[in-house]
Amino acid sequence: MKLNVEEATGLARKAAMSAGANEKIAASLANATVAAEVSGRPAVGFAHLPDYLEGFASGRISCDAQPDIDFPTATTIRADAKNGIAQLGFDLCFDRLVDRAKQYGVALFSQSNSYTAGELGYYTRRLAGADLVSIAVSNGPALVTTMESRQPVFGTNPFSFGAPVANGSPLVIDQASSATAFVNVRDAASRGEPIPDGWAVDQQGIATTNAQDALTGMLLAFGGSRGANIALLVEVLAAGVTGANWSIDAPSFEQGEASPGVGLFVVAIDPKVFAPDFPARLASQIDRLTAKGLYVPGRGRKADDIVLKLSVLDAIRRYFPSGDVAV
């Protein structure tokens, strides 16, 4: 099924409401889902939506959560997602986060007790659109190990960086601390395809290229101990500073009735406090780097239409009473 942005947003919103979410939650999730697709990250777009729908239906995600929000200091915003989606708390605080960053030069957003954060670039891309430089980190249930540990110790613990670029789309870096994202392994397993060496180990901690064995095993941190160090850094900020569950204490994001209760931590910086011409300087530097053959992430062509696979449509269809997903 090929959809334009408006149609895709409507479908995602209706699907979330059909699974039990209220209108505000459904709208927030739909916007984030479509943003991932438009930015070329379909693995955390509609392919990830059924995880949310099943979470609503099973009780892992609160269908009517209203985040508690307070302001501990002039430059900090703290949210408790109340076992709801991560995107809603950020959406509710976005304008105030931007205002504080521009007033004070820097502002921090800390959120605990949410479902996993989805596409992390969603948060930094929006802040770049407000002319801010930002760093975002989040944790999740423990799926990642090292060859030394061979036990699940971290979530995929992604981190994202965003920055405004004059006369162009923002610079957005969004990657997991694991060798790959869990959704990529699950996608390979669904197609019966192998995964690259170095992505995962099986239940016994033995390296595997079998995607099915990886699903019941563990992902590996990228780059060995260096990637594990970054995963730990993310964990300290996303779980430690926010007060959310540590990854090893977080319930599954795809089984059971308990929320993962994980965290999201965002730093927003106004670069013009230090360099008034920052967006133009960055645009010039990116031009120099691309002329040297460097791939710069987040700068590719954006999707005009969204194409949904039949398998994804079938998974969404389960949550519509009539089975009709027409928009």
MARTOR-802766 format. One record per residue: x, z, y of N, C-alpha, C in turn. Coordinates in steps of 0.05 Angstrom, whole numbers, padded with zeros to 5 digits, always signed. Example, Ala and Ser with C-alpha at 12.3 -4.5 7.8 and 13.67 -1.06 7.14 Angstrom:
2
+00264+00156-00114+00246+00156-00090+00264+00156-00066/+00257+00142-00045+00273+00143-00021+00258+00157+00001/
! end
This chain:
327
+00017+00000-00024+00000+00000+00000+00018+00000+00025/+00013-00019+00043+00028-00020+00068+00010-00009+00090/+00021+00010+00106+00006+00023+00127+00022+00022+00153/+00008+00021+00175+00022+00026+00201+00024+00056+00205/+00037+00064+00227+00041+00092+00232+00015+00107+00235/-00004+00096+00249-00029+00110+00253-00044+00114+00227/-00044+00093+00210-00058+00095+00185-00044+00115+00166/-00018+00114+00166-00002+00132+00149-00006+00161+00157/-00007+00166+00183-00011+00193+00193-00039+00203+00185/-00059+00186+00187-00086+00193+00180-00088+00199+00150/-00074+00183+00133-00075+00188+00105-00062+00215+00098/-00039+00220+00109-00025+00246+00103-00042+00270+00113/-00054+00267+00136-00071+00289+00146-00095+00294+00128/-00109+00272+00120-00132+00275+00103-00124+00287+00075/-00101+00278+00065-00092+00288+00039-00087+00318+00041/-00074+00328+00062-00068+00356+00065-00094+00372+00067/-00113+00362+00082-00139+00376+00085-00154+00376+00059/-00152+00354+00044-00166+00353+00018-00154+00373-00001/-00128+00379+00002-00115+00399-00015-00120+00427-00005/-00134+00430+00018-00141+00457+00027-00130+00465+00054/-00112+00450+00065-00099+00458+00091-00119+00456+00114/-00116+00473+00134-00133+00470+00157-00123+00448+00175/-00137+00442+00196-00131+00418+00213-00104+00420+00226/-00097+00443+00237-00071+00446+00251-00048+00442+00231/-00049+00454+00208-00028+00451+00188-00026+00423+00179/-00050+00411+00173-00050+00383+00163-00038+00364+00184/-00044+00368+00209-00034+00350+00230-00003+00353+00233/+00006+00378+00232+00035+00383+00234+00050+00370+00211/+00040+00374+00187+00053+00363+00163+00052+00332+00163/+00029+00321+00172+00026+00292+00172+00047+00279+00192/+00050+00291+00215+00069+00281+00234+00097+00281+00224/+00105+00303+00210+00132+00305+00199+00136+00285+00176/+00115+00282+00160+00117+00264+00137+00122+00235+00147/+00107+00227+00166+00109+00199+00176+00135+00196+00192/+00144+00216+00206+00169+00215+00220+00192+00210+00201/+00192+00222+00178+00213+00218+00158+00213+00189+00148/+00189+00178+00144+00187+00150+00135+00197+00131+00156/+00188+00135+00181+00196+00117+00203+00226+00118+00207/+00239+00141+00202+00267+00143+00207+00284+00136+00182/+00271+00124+00162+00286+00114+00139+00293+00135+00119/+00277+00158+00117+00282+00179+00098+00258+00182+00080/+00250+00162+00065+00225+00163+00049+00226+00184+00027/+00250+00192+00018+00251+00213-00003+00239+00239+00006/+00240+00244+00032+00229+00269+00043+00204+00262+00060/+00193+00239+00056+00168+00231+00070+00145+00233+00051/+00132+00210+00045+00109+00211+00028+00116+00219-00001/+00140+00213-00010+00148+00221-00037+00149+00251-00040/+00153+00265-00018+00154+00295-00018+00126+00307-00013/+00108+00291-00002+00081+00302+00005+00067+00314-00018/+00067+00303-00043+00053+00316-00065+00063+00344-00071/+00088+00350-00064+00098+00378-00068+00082+00397-00050/+00077+00388-00025+00061+00404-00006+00032+00406-00016/+00021+00384-00025-00007+00384-00033-00011+00403-00057/+00007+00401-00076+00005+00419-00099+00010+00448-00090/+00027+00452-00070+00032+00478-00059+00007+00490-00046/-00008+00474-00031-00033+00483-00020-00053+00491-00041/-00055+00473-00061-00075+00477-00082-00069+00501-00099/-00044+00507-00104-00036+00529-00122-00033+00555-00107/-00032+00555-00081-00028+00579-00066+00000+00585-00057/+00020+00568-00065+00047+00572-00056+00050+00569-00026/+00033+00552-00014+00033+00549+00015+00006+00558+00025/+00007+00576+00045-00018+00585+00057-00032+00562+00071/-00058+00559+00066-00073+00536+00077-00083+00542+00106/-00081+00567+00114-00091+00574+00141-00072+00592+00156/-00047+00591+00149-00027+00609+00162-00026+00604+00192/-00025+00625+00207-00020+00624+00236+00006+00639+00242/+00027+00625+00248+00053+00639+00251+00052+00660+00273/+00066+00682+00268+00070+00703+00288+00095+00694+00304/+00093+00694+00331+00114+00685+00348+00120+00706+00369/+00146+00713+00372+00153+00731+00394+00179+00722+00406/+00187+00735+00428+00211+00727+00443+00229+00751+00448/+00247+00756+00428+00264+00780+00430+00281+00782+00455/+00291+00759+00464+00306+00757+00489+00298+00732+00504/+00310+00728+00528+00302+00705+00544+00310+00679+00530/+00329+00679+00513+00339+00654+00501+00332+00651+00471/+00316+00669+00461+00310+00669+00432+00281+00668+00426/+00273+00653+00406+00246+00652+00396+00246+00658+00367/+00228+00677+00359+00227+00685+00331+00199+00680+00320/+00198+00667+00297+00172+00661+00284+00172+00670+00256/+00149+00681+00248+00143+00687+00220+00122+00667+00211/+00130+00650+00192+00111+00628+00184+00088+00638+00167/+00089+00663+00158+00066+00674+00143+00060+00658+00118/+00081+00649+00105+00079+00634+00079+00067+00606+00083/+00067+00596+00107+00057+00569+00113+00080+00549+00113/+00075+00526+00124+00095+00505+00126+00114+00511+00149/+00139+00501+00147+00159+00507+00167+00153+00491+00193/+00141+00468+00190+00138+00450+00213+00119+00461+00234/+00098+00476+00226+00079+00486+00245+00091+00506+00264/+00106+00525+00254+00119+00544+00272+00137+00531+00293/+00152+00511+00284+00170+00496+00302+00153+00481+00323/+00132+00468+00314+00115+00453+00332+00103+00471+00354/+00094+00494+00346+00082+00513+00365+00102+00523+00385/+00127+00524+00377+00148+00535+00395+00164+00513+00409/+00160+00488+00403+00177+00467+00412+00180+00466+00443/+00158+00466+00457+00160+00464+00486+00175+00488+00499/+00170+00511+00488+00183+00535+00498+00213+00535+00491/+00220+00524+00468+00248+00522+00461+00262+00503+00480/+00250+00481+00486+00262+00462+00504+00264+00474+00532/+00243+00487+00541+00244+00499+00568+00266+00520+00571/+00269+00536+00551+00290+00557+00552+00318+00546+00550/+00321+00525+00534+00347+00512+00532+00355+00500+00559/+00336+00488+00572+00343+00475+00598+00346+00496+00620/+00333+00518+00617+00335+00539+00638+00361+00555+00635/+00369+00561+00610+00392+00578+00606+00416+00564+00594/+00413+00538+00587+00435+00523+00576+00435+00523+00545/+00424+00544+00533+00422+00546+00504+00398+00563+00497/+00386+00556+00474+00364+00572+00464+00364+00571+00433/+00354+00592+00421+00354+00594+00392+00326+00597+00381/+00321+00584+00358+00295+00587+00344+00301+00597+00316/+00288+00619+00308+00292+00631+00282+00265+00634+00269/+00262+00624+00244+00237+00626+00230+00242+00635+00201/+00225+00653+00192+00226+00664+00165+00199+00659+00151/+00200+00663+00124+00176+00664+00108+00160+00638+00108/+00174+00615+00103+00160+00590+00102+00166+00575+00076/+00151+00554+00072+00157+00535+00051+00182+00520+00060/+00194+00504+00042+00218+00490+00049+00214+00471+00073/+00235+00465+00088+00232+00453+00115+00227+00423+00115/+00228+00409+00092+00224+00381+00092+00248+00366+00104/+00243+00344+00118+00265+00329+00130+00276+00345+00154/+00301+00354+00152+00312+00371+00173+00318+00355+00198/+00322+00329+00195+00326+00312+00219+00302+00311+00237/+00278+00318+00226+00254+00319+00242+00257+00338+00266/+00271+00360+00262+00274+00380+00282+00295+00372+00303/+00317+00363+00294+00339+00356+00313+00332+00330+00328/+00319+00311+00314+00311+00286+00327+00292+00291+00351/+00274+00309+00347+00255+00315+00369+00269+00328+00392/+00288+00345+00386+00303+00358+00408+00321+00338+00422/+00332+00319+00408+00348+00298+00421+00330+00282+00439/+00305+00278+00431+00286+00263+00448+00280+00278+00474/+00286+00304+00474+00283+00320+00498+00309+00324+00513/+00329+00307+00506+00356+00307+00518+00372+00332+00512/+00368+00344+00488+00383+00367+00480+00400+00360+00455/+00423+00373+00454+00439+00372+00430+00430+00396+00412/+00428+00392+00386+00418+00413+00370+00431+00413+00342/+00431+00437+00330+00439+00440+00302+00417+00456+00288/+00409+00446+00265+00388+00460+00249+00398+00464+00221/+00392+00487+00209+00398+00493+00182+00374+00506+00168/+00372+00501+00142+00350+00514+00127+00360+00519+00098/+00348+00539+00086+00355+00544+00058+00330+00539+00040/+00334+00542+00014+00312+00538-00005+00318+00552-00031/+00300+00551-00050+00305+00564-00076+00331+00555-00089/+00344+00573-00103+00370+00567-00114+00369+00545-00135/+00383+00522-00129+00384+00499-00146+00413+00490-00150/+00431+00501-00134+00458+00491-00131+00479+00511-00141/+00499+00500-00155+00520+00517-00165+00547+00504-00160/+00568+00516-00170+00595+00505-00170+00605+00505-00198/+00626+00490-00203+00638+00490-00230+00650+00517-00238/+00656+00533-00218+00666+00560-00223+00644+00579-00230/+00621+00577-00217+00599+00595-00221+00581+00588-00245/+00572+00562-00245+00554+00552-00265+00528+00568-00267/+00520+00580-00245+00495+00593-00242+00483+00585-00215/+00456+00583-00213+00444+00575-00188+00448+00596-00166/+00461+00589-00145+00468+00609-00124+00458+00601-00096/+00455+00575-00091+00445+00566-00065+00422+00546-00068/+00407+00543-00046+00389+00520-00044+00406+00495-00038/+00393+00473-00035+00408+00449-00026+00418+00453+00002/+00407+00472+00016+00417+00482+00042+00426+00460+00061/+00408+00444+00070+00415+00422+00088+00422+00432+00116/+00436+00415+00130+00442+00419+00158+00438+00393+00173/+00430+00395+00198+00425+00371+00214+00436+00375+00242/+00446+00353+00254+00456+00353+00281+00443+00330+00296/+00434+00335+00320+00422+00314+00336+00433+00314+00364/+00435+00290+00376+00445+00288+00404+00432+00264+00417/+00426+00266+00443+00414+00243+00457+00436+00222+00464/+00428+00197+00462+00445+00174+00468+00432+00157+00489/+00446+00151+00510+00434+00135+00532+00426+00107+00521/+00402+00099+00529+00391+00072+00524+00391+00066+00494/+00385+00085+00478+00384+00080+00449+00373+00103+00433/+00370+00100+00407+00360+00121+00390+00381+00143+00388/+00372+00168+00383+00392+00190+00383+00410+00189+00359/+00432+00202+00361+00450+00207+00338+00438+00230+00322/+00433+00225+00296+00421+00246+00279+00437+00246+00253/+00449+00268+00246+00462+00272+00221+00445+00292+00205/+00438+00285+00181+00421+00302+00164+00430+00300+00136/+00441+00321+00125+00451+00320+00097+00450+00347+00084/+00448+00346+00057+00448+00371+00042+00476+00381+00038/+00478+00407+00032+00504+00418+00024+00510+00412-00005/+00489+00405-00020+00493+00396-00048+00502+00367-00048/+00512+00358-00071+00522+00331-00073+00500+00310-00068/+00475+00318-00073+00452+00301-00066+00428+00319-00062/+00407+00309-00052+00382+00324-00050+00367+00325-00077/+00353+00346-00082+00338+00349-00107+00319+00326-00111/+00306+00317-00090+00286+00295-00092+00299+00270-00103/+00324+00265-00098+00338+00241-00108+00342+00243-00138/+00348+00267-00148+00350+00270-00177+00323+00267-00190/+00303+00278-00179+00276+00276-00190+00267+00247-00190/+00274+00232-00169+00266+00204-00168+00280+00188-00190/+00306+00193-00194+00321+00180-00216+00309+00186-00243/+00301+00211-00247+00289+00219-00272+00263+00205-00277/+00247+00202-00256+00221+00188-00259+00224+00159-00266/+00247+00147-00259+00252+00119-00265+00269+00116-00291/+00277+00138-00302+00293+00137-00326+00321+00127-00322/+00331+00131-00297+00358+00121-00290+00378+00144-00290/+00404+00138-00296+00425+00159-00294+00431+00166-00265/+00444+00188-00262+00454+00196-00236+00484+00195-00235/+00497+00193-00212+00526+00192-00211+00539+00217-00221/+00563+00214-00232+00579+00237-00240+00585+00254-00215/+00584+00280-00218+00589+00298-00196+00565+00308-00181/+00541+00298-00189+00516+00307-00176+00506+00333-00188/+00509+00336-00214+00495+00359-00227+00508+00367-00253/+00499+00390-00263+00506+00400-00290+00480+00407-00304/+00481+00408-00331+00458+00415-00347+00454+00445-00348/+00435+00455-00365+00430+00483-00366+00454+00500-00375/+00472+00488-00390+00496+00502-00399+00519+00500-00379/+00514+00487-00357+00535+00484-00337+00555+00462-00342/+00547+00443-00360+00564+00421-00367+00557+00397-00350/+00576+00383-00338+00571+00360-00321+00554+00340-00336/+00535+00328-00322+00517+00308-00334+00510+00286-00315/+00505+00263-00327+00494+00240-00311+00466+00234-00320/+00454+00251-00337+00426+00248-00346+00408+00263-00326/+00391+00247-00313+00375+00259-00291+00355+00280-00302/+00345+00276-00327+00327+00295-00338+00341+00321-00344/+00365+00320-00354+00381+00345-00358+00387+00358-00332/+00391+00342-00311+00397+00354-00285+00373+00369-00274/+00349+00359-00279+00325+00372-00269+00322+00400-00280/+00331+00405-00305+00329+00431-00317+00355+00446-00314/+00375+00433-00302+00401+00445-00298+00405+00453-00269/+00427+00445-00257+00433+00453-00229+00448+00430-00215/+00443+00428-00189+00459+00410-00173+00486+00422-00167/+00505+00405-00159+00531+00415-00151+00534+00413-00121/+00549+00432-00110+00556+00430-00082+00574+00406-00078/+00572+00392-00055+00589+00369-00051+00617+00379-00045/+00637+00364-00054+00665+00371-00048+00675+00397-00059/+00663+00407-00080+00673+00431-00093+00670+00455-00075/+00692+00471-00072+00691+00496-00057+00686+00491-00027/+00694+00468-00017+00688+00463+00012+00659+00460+00017/+00645+00445-00001+00616+00443+00002+00602+00469-00002/+00612+00485-00021+00601+00512-00025+00604+00530-00001/+00626+00527+00013+00630+00542+00038+00609+00535+00059/+00603+00509+00061+00583+00500+00080+00556+00510+00071/+00550+00510+00045+00524+00520+00035+00522+00550+00042/+00544+00565+00040+00544+00593+00047+00539+00597+00076/+00553+00581+00093+00549+00582+00122+00519+00578+00129/+00508+00557+00117+00479+00552+00122+00462+00575+00113/+00468+00586+00089+00453+00609+00078+00454+00633+00097/+00477+00639+00108+00479+00662+00126+00461+00659+00150/+00461+00634+00162+00445+00630+00185+00415+00627+00178/+00409+00611+00158+00381+00605+00152+00366+00628+00138/+00380+00643+00122+00368+00666+00109+00376+00693+00120/+00403+00696+00124+00412+00722+00134+00403+00728+00162/+00408+00710+00181+00401+00715+00209+00371+00716+00213/+00356+00698+00199+00327+00697+00203+00312+00720+00189/+00325+00732+00169+00311+00752+00153+00295+00741+00131/+00298+00715+00125+00283+00702+00103+00295+00709+00076/+00282+00700+00055+00293+00704+00028+00320+00690+00025/+00339+00704+00013+00363+00690+00004+00355+00670-00018/+00370+00649-00021+00362+00628-00040+00359+00639-00069/+00376+00658-00077+00374+00668-00104+00349+00686-00108/+00337+00694-00086+00312+00710-00087+00287+00694-00082/+00290+00669-00075+00267+00653-00067+00252+00642-00091/+00226+00646-00093+00210+00634-00114+00211+00603-00113/+00205+00590-00135+00206+00561-00137+00188+00548-00116/+00197+00524-00106+00180+00509-00088+00160+00491-00103/+00162+00489-00129+00145+00471-00144+00130+00485-00168/+00133+00511-00171+00119+00525-00192+00110+00552-00183/+00088+00563-00195+00079+00589-00189+00061+00590-00164/+00055+00615-00156+00036+00619-00134+00050+00632-00110/+00075+00640-00113+00089+00653-00091+00104+00634-00073/+00103+00639-00047+00118+00622-00028+00148+00626-00031/+00164+00605-00027+00193+00609-00027+00202+00629-00006/+00187+00630+00017+00194+00649+00037+00222+00645+00049/+00229+00620+00053+00256+00614+00063+00257+00611+00093/+00281+00604+00104+00285+00605+00133+00293+00579+00145/+00290+00578+00171+00299+00555+00188+00311+00567+00213/+00335+00557+00220+00349+00566+00244+00358+00542+00261/+00351+00542+00286+00357+00520+00304+00371+00529+00329/+00393+00516+00336+00407+00520+00362+00402+00496+00379/+00391+00500+00403+00386+00478+00422+00404+00482+00447/+00419+00461+00454+00438+00462+00476+00432+00441+00497/+00433+00448+00522+00431+00427+00543+00459+00418+00550/+00466+00394+00541+00494+00385+00546+00500+00379+00575/+00479+00374+00591+00484+00367+00619+00494+00391+00635/+00492+00416+00624+00503+00439+00637+00534+00436+00639/+00545+00423+00618+00574+00420+00617+00584+00392+00624/+00568+00372+00616+00575+00344+00621+00550+00329+00630/+00545+00326+00656+00521+00314+00666+00516+00286+00656/+00538+00272+00649+00535+00244+00639+00537+00242+00609/+00531+00264+00595+00535+00266+00566+00522+00243+00551/+00496+00236+00555+00484+00214+00539+00498+00188+00542/+00508+00182+00566+00522+00157+00571+00550+00158+00558/+00563+00181+00560+00590+00184+00547+00587+00181+00517/+00566+00192+00505+00563+00190+00476+00557+00161+00468/+00540+00148+00484+00534+00120+00478+00559+00103+00478/+00576+00107+00497+00601+00092+00499+00620+00098+00475/+00621+00124+00467+00638+00131+00445+00627+00120+00419/+00601+00119+00415+00589+00107+00391+00596+00078+00390/+00594+00064+00412+00602+00036+00413+00631+00032+00404/+00649+00049+00413+00677+00047+00406+00680+00051+00376/+00666+00071+00365+00668+00077+00336+00657+00055+00319/+00634+00045+00327+00622+00023+00311+00638-00002+00312/+00652-00007+00334+00670-00030+00336+00693-00028+00317/+00699-00003+00309+00721+00001+00290+00710+00002+00261/+00685-00004+00258+00673-00006+00231+00661+00020+00220/+00659+00040+00237+00648+00066+00228+00617+00064+00227/+00606+00074+00205+00577+00076+00203+00568+00102+00218/+00550+00099+00236+00541+00122+00252+00512+00128+00243/+00506+00151+00231+00480+00157+00220+00459+00159+00241/+00434+00154+00232+00411+00157+00250+00408+00136+00270/+00423+00114+00268+00423+00093+00288+00413+00066+00278/+00402+00066+00254+00393+00041+00242+00366+00032+00252/+00356+00010+00242+00330-00001+00249+00308+00018+00238/+00289+00024+00254+00267+00041+00246+00245+00024+00233/+00231+00036+00214+00210+00022+00200+00185+00019+00218/+00174-00005+00218+00149-00010+00233+00125-00004+00215/+00127-00011+00190+00106-00006+00171+00117+00013+00149/+00098+00027+00136+00105+00045+00115+00093+00035+00089/+00110+00031+00069+00101+00021+00043+00101+00044+00023/+00078+00050+00011+00076+00072-00008+00076+00061-00036/+00093+00073-00053+00094+00065-00081+00068+00073-00095/+00061+00058-00117+00037+00065-00132+00039+00093-00144/+00062+00101-00152+00065+00128-00164+00059+00150-00143/+00067+00145-00118+00062+00164-00097+00032+00164-00090/+00020+00141-00089-00009+00139-00084-00025+00153-00106/-00016+00150-00130-00030+00163-00153-00028+00193-00150/-00005+00203-00142-00001+00232-00139-00019+00243-00116/-00021+00227-00094-00038+00236-00072-00068+00234-00079/-00075+00213-00094-00103+00208-00101-00115+00232-00116/-00100+00247-00130-00110+00270-00145-00124+00291-00127/-00116+00291-00102-00127+00312-00084-00151+00303-00068/-00160+00278-00072-00184+00268-00059-00207+00270-00079/-00229+00283-00072-00251+00287-00090-00260+00261-00104/-00261+00239-00089-00270+00213-00101-00247+00197-00113/-00222+00207-00108-00199+00191-00116-00193+00167-00098/-00208+00165-00076-00205+00142-00058-00186+00150-00035/-00163+00136-00033-00144+00142-00011-00145+00122+00011/-00166+00106+00012-00168+00086+00033-00168+00099+00061/-00155+00086+00080-00153+00096+00107-00169+00079+00126/
! end
